[in-house]
């Protein structure tokens, strides 16, 4: 896993660029359709990542508030 993540982070953009170049070479207009598809997929992935981060942040906030209320209740007793 230590090698796989950096390797994927480097090779994926290179592969996308090479694919777009080949699409332009094969059929010029195809590159615009492929670029639009890649953009839509990128926006969808970003949306999922942002949703997960937001839900995790809300869950951690709720958990910390619950712990604080339990600690303050124990302090009153």
Backbone torsions as a table, in degrees:
resi	resn	phi	psi	omega
1	UNK	NA	-28.9	-179.3
2	UNK	-66.9	-30.1	-179.0
3	UNK	-92.5	-33.5	-173.2
4	UNK	-64.3	-44.8	-177.4
5	UNK	-62.6	-51.4	178.5
6	UNK	-62.7	-34.8	179.1
7	UNK	-63.9	-44.0	177.9
8	UNK	-66.4	-38.7	179.9
9	UNK	-64.8	-27.7	179.6
10	UNK	-88.1	-45.1	-172.7
11	UNK	-77.1	-27.3	-178.5
12	UNK	-63.5	-51.3	178.1
13	UNK	-63.4	-34.4	177.9
14	UNK	-64.7	-42.7	178.4
15	UNK	-64.2	-39.9	177.3
16	UNK	-64.1	-44.6	179.2
17	UNK	-62.4	-43.3	179.2
18	UNK	-64.2	-40.5	178.1
19	UNK	-63.6	-41.4	177.8
20	UNK	-66.5	-37.9	176.8
21	UNK	-63.0	-44.8	179.7
22	UNK	-66.0	-35.4	176.9
23	UNK	-64.6	-40.3	178.0
24	UNK	-66.0	-39.4	-179.7
25	UNK	-68.2	-39.0	-177.1
26	UNK	-75.5	-52.9	-179.4
27	UNK	-148.0	108.6	-171.7
28	UNK	-49.2	-44.5	-177.6
29	UNK	-72.3	-20.1	-178.0
30	UNK	-64.4	-28.8	-178.4
31	UNK	-63.0	-34.3	179.6
32	UNK	-69.1	-39.7	177.8
33	UNK	-66.2	-42.9	179.0
34	UNK	-65.5	-41.7	179.4
35	UNK	-63.6	-39.7	177.6
36	UNK	-64.6	-41.3	179.2
37	UNK	-64.3	-43.5	178.8
38	UNK	-63.2	-39.7	178.9
39	UNK	-64.1	-43.1	179.1
40	UNK	-63.4	-43.4	179.1
41	UNK	-64.9	-40.2	177.9
42	UNK	-62.9	-41.9	177.9
43	UNK	-65.4	-40.9	179.0
44	UNK	-63.4	-43.9	178.7
45	UNK	-64.5	-41.3	178.0
46	UNK	-62.2	-39.8	178.4
47	UNK	-61.8	-43.7	178.9
48	UNK	-64.3	-44.8	-179.3
49	UNK	-62.4	-44.9	-179.8
50	UNK	-64.7	-37.9	177.6
51	UNK	-64.4	-44.3	179.4
52	UNK	-62.8	-44.3	-179.9
53	UNK	-63.4	-42.1	-179.9
54	UNK	-64.0	-45.3	179.9
55	UNK	-64.8	-39.4	178.6
56	UNK	-65.1	-41.1	178.8
57	UNK	-64.0	-41.9	177.7
58	UNK	-65.1	-39.8	179.4
59	UNK	-64.9	-42.5	178.8
60	UNK	-66.5	-37.6	178.3
61	UNK	-64.5	-44.8	178.9
62	UNK	-63.0	-41.5	179.7
63	UNK	-64.1	-42.0	-179.9
64	UNK	-68.4	-36.6	177.0
65	UNK	-65.1	-39.0	178.8
66	UNK	-65.3	-42.5	178.8
67	UNK	-65.0	-40.2	179.5
68	UNK	-65.4	-40.1	179.9
69	UNK	-68.0	-37.2	177.1
70	UNK	-66.2	-40.2	179.8
71	UNK	-66.4	-39.2	179.4
72	UNK	-70.9	-34.6	176.0
73	UNK	-64.6	-40.3	179.5
74	UNK	-68.5	-33.8	179.3
75	UNK	-68.9	-29.1	179.3
76	UNK	-74.3	-26.5	-176.4
77	UNK	-76.1	NA	NA
